[in-house]
């Protein structure tokens, strides 16, 4: 901020107010919610947001706790943050993600540098479903020519992984990123097929959204519309990237042609690709939409899903969960090896949040 006639104290108050407003917006917390959580009167919070109140750490501390915001980061000269957006995340997930984000910003410099690869970017100039999918499919196919699995992608790109027990009702996964570091946080309490899809989803954000904000968990409001809202495009593309990595466009076409005799093919895909009936059904449904050929195939998504569920045997391979756990252990060891870089109090916080034995 360019300080002219303002005193440094006034400038700092306004800066803190702007940062608080930004965090409230990023974490989708209203003034009423924040006041209730922090135990502050509305006029007190309003005066902080307007830069009119003298800074009082005893008042700001509960505000920061309610926002899952490190108070030292709030008042520091350089206010760093990731590109994570919280949007529709539940309160528990916001707390988990916020605490991890704070620690990630403390340890990001010791994480492995990710590998940059050239990947064509999807054409986002048109919100039409057909154009978005049409630009994405060849990109997915080119990546599948380079990598056989999500494990290969993560290992080659050197993306750090943190496994988290977030509960079966918790978030799926989210990507923490700055200009210098990246880490995918994965809830390992979910079904392994869901974990697999979530990893690919976050890989898509890494490949396509380095300059965009990405949400903890956000379900597009119009996933089956022929026109995708601008704010939904990043999530739409990430979902379709994961979907077509697991069930290719050509494979979905083959299933549709064989409809409804799909039992063997669908069961084989579920087992070998570590995917689900939902993903297969979405892929077939997208083929119908993309090619506008519906004769002989159930046209509604729920109808397609029921046929796939009735035809395919439910099988799963737990190898992806084990990979995430091992990758998380590797990340923790990297951090543990640098314990001497941190004060006792900071290290205790890092270890507690990342569940590092100390």
N, C-alpha and C positions, 0 to 999 in steps of 0.2 A: 504494500500500500504506500502511495506517495504522500508523505506527511508534509504539509505546508504550514499553515498557521495553527493546526491542531496540536495540542500537547500530546506527548507520547502516551500518557495515561488514557486520554480520550480515544486516541487511535487504537490502543490495545483493547479497550472496552468494545468498540465497534467491530474490531476484528474477531473477538471472541463471540460476539452476537451473531456475526455472519457465519462463523463456523458452526455454532449451535443450530442455527436455522438450516444450514446445509445438511447436518447430520440428521435432524428431524425429518427432512424431506427424503433423504437417502434411505432411512430406516422406517419410513412410513409411520411415524409416531406423531400424533396430534398434540397440541398444547395441553388439552385437557388430560390426555393420557400421561403426558410427561409430568404435569403438576401432581397428579394423583400418585404416580410411582415415586417421585422425588420428594413428596410431602411439602411442596411449595405453594404459596398463594399465586393466583394467576397474575396479579400485578407485579409480583417479584420476578416471575419468569419473563413477563413482557418487558420489564425494564432491562433485563439482561439481553434479550433479543434485540432491543433497540439501542443497546450500547450506552444506556443511561445510568446503570447501577455500578457502584464501586464493587470491584471483584472481591468476593468472599469465598474462600476455598471451602468453608464449612457448608455453604449453600450450593456451590458448584459441584462438590464431590457427589452428592446423591443424584444430581442431574446427569453427571457423566456415567454413574452406575446404571441409571435407568436407560441411558443410550448405549450402554456397553462400549463406552468410549474412554480411553486412557486419558486421565486428567492432565498428565504431563504432556501428552501429545496435543491436547486442546490449547494449552498455554505456551507451547514451544514456538520458537521463531519460525520453524518450517513445519507446516501442518501437512503431514503425509497421509495418504489414504490409498486404498486399493480401488479397483473399478467395480467392486461388488455393490449391487443394489439389493435391497431387502424386500421391497414390494409386498407380496402377499404372504410372506413367511409368517408362521405362527410365532407367538411370543417366545416359546422355548427355543425355537430354531434361531430366532434373532439373537438371543442371548448366547447360544453356542457359537454362532458364526461371528458375532461381535468380539467375543473373548479371543477366539482363534485369530481373527484379523489383527487385533492389537498385538498379539505375540508374533504373528507372522512378520509384522513391520519391524520387530526387534531383531529377528533372526534371518531376514531375507538375504542379507549379504553373505551368509555362510552357506546358503543353499547352492547346489550345482547350477551353473549357467545353462539355460536351455539352449538347444540347438535350433538355429533358424533354417527353415527349409522354404523353398519357393513353392507356393500352392496357389493355383488360380482361385480368384475370389468369385463367389456367386454374384450374379447380376441382380442388384437390388433396385434397379431403376423402375421396375414394374411390380406392382403388388399382386399381379395375377398368379394364381396357383400354378398354372401350366408353365408360365415363364420361369418362375422360381425353381420349380422342380426340374424343368428342362435344363437350366444352367447348372444345377447342383449335381445331377446324376453323373455326368462325365467326370466331374471333379472327384466324386466318391470312387468311381471306377479307377481313376488314375492313382489314388491313394491305396486302393486295394491291390494294385499291381506292385506297389512298393512294399506294402506291409500286409502280412497274413493275419494279424491279430492286433487287438488293442494293446496287448502286452508288448508287442514289438514296437508299436508307435511310442508308447511311454518310455521304454528303455532307450530307444534311439534318440528321442528328443530330450531325454534327461529331465523329464518333468517330475518334480517331487510329489509324493503321495502321502497323505495323512489319513489313516483309518480311524473312524470315530464310531462309537456305539451311541447312535442317536435315537434308538428306539424304532419300532416298526411303524409308528405313526409320525416319525420325524422326516426331515429333509432327505433327499436322495443324494445329492452331491453339489458342490459349488467350487468355482475356480477363483482363487485369490491371485491377483496379479498387480504388479507395478511395472514400471518401465524396465526393471532389472531382474525380477524374479517371478516365478509362477509356482503354484501349488494347487493340486486338486485334493479337496477334502471329501471323503466318501463315507457314507453311513453304511456300515457293514451289517447292520441288523436286518436289512432287507433281503428278499429272495435273491440268489446269485444272478438269475437272469436279469433282474431289475438293476442290480449293481453293474452288470456288464453294459446294459443300455446307457446307464447314467455316466459311466466312464467315457463312452464314445460321444455322448452328448457334450461333456465338458471338453473333450478333445476338439470338437467342432468349434466351441467358443475360443479355444486357444488358437486354432488355425484361422478363424474368420473374424474374431471380435477383439483383437488386441487393442484396438483404439475405441472400443465401445464399452459401456457399462453392461454388466451381466447380472442376472438375479440369482439369489439363493435358490428359490424354487418359484417358478412362475408358469402357470398353464395358460397358453394363449387363449384369448377370449373367442377367437374364431378359427379353430384348427381345421374345420371342415368346410369353411367358406371358400368360394372361388376367388375371393379377394382378401388378402391378408393385411391386417392393419399394420401401419408402419412400426408401432411399438412392439408388435408381435413377431416381426420378421426374424430377429436374431434367434428367438426360441423356436420358431417354426423351422428354420434352417438347421438348427442343432438337432432337433428331433428327427428331421428327415435324413440328415447325415447318418445318425445312428441307425435308423431304420434300414436305409439302403446299403449300409455297410454289412448289416446282419442278413438281410434278405434283398438281394440285388434286384434291380428293375427287371432283368431278364428272367430271373427265377420267379418273380411275382407274375410275370406274363405266362410262364409255363404252368403255374398253379391255376391261373384263371382258365387256360385252355383245357386243362384236365378236369375242371370243375364238374361235379362235386367229388370226383374220385381222387381225393388228395391225401388220404390217410398216410400212406407210406412216405410221400414227399414231405408233408408237414411234420411228421414225427421225426424224420431224419434231420430236418432243419433245426427243430427245437433242440435236439441233442447235440448235433455237431457245431451249430453256431451259438449255442448257449443263449437261445432266445425264447420267446413266448408266443402263444397263440395270438395275443394282442398285436404284436409286431407284424406277424404274418398277415393278419386280417387287415391291418392298416396298409400294408404294402399292396395287397390285392385291391383294396378299396381305392387306393391312389391310382392304380392302373386303370380301373374303371373310369375314374374322373379324368385322368390324363388323356386317355384315348377315346373317351365317350362311347365305349362299347359295353353295353349292359346285357345284351341278349344271352340268356342261358346262365347268367350269374346273378346271385342275389345282389341287389343294388345298394341296400342300406348297410352301414357299417355293422350295426348290431346283428343283422341277418348273416353277414359274412363271418363275423366273429363266432356266432353259434355253430355254424357249419365246421369251422376250423377246430373249435373246442370239442365238438362231437366226433370229429374225424381223427384228430391227433392224440397220441398218448402223451401224457404230461411227464416229462423227464427233465432232469437237470444235472448239470456238472458243477461241482462246487469249486473248481480250480481258480475261478476268478476271485473269489473271496480270499483264498489262500494267497494269491498274488498280491492283493491289496494289503493284506496283513504283513506280508514280507516286505513290501515296498515301504509301508509305514514304519516298520522296525528299522529299515535302512535310513530313513529320514531322521528318526529319533537318534540313531547312533551318530550321524553327522553332527547333529546339534550337541549331543553329549560330549563329543570330542572337543568342542569349543567352549565348554563350560567355563574355563578360566577367563573368557572374554567378558563375563558378566559379574556384576556384584551379587552378593548372596541373596539379597531381596529380589532382584530382577530374575536371577536364576530360579528361585523358588517359584516365581510366577510362571516362568516358561515351562518348568518341569510339571507343575500342577496342571496347567492348561493342556499341554501336549501329552500328559500322562507318561512322563519319562521317569523311570525309577531313579531315585536319588537319596 
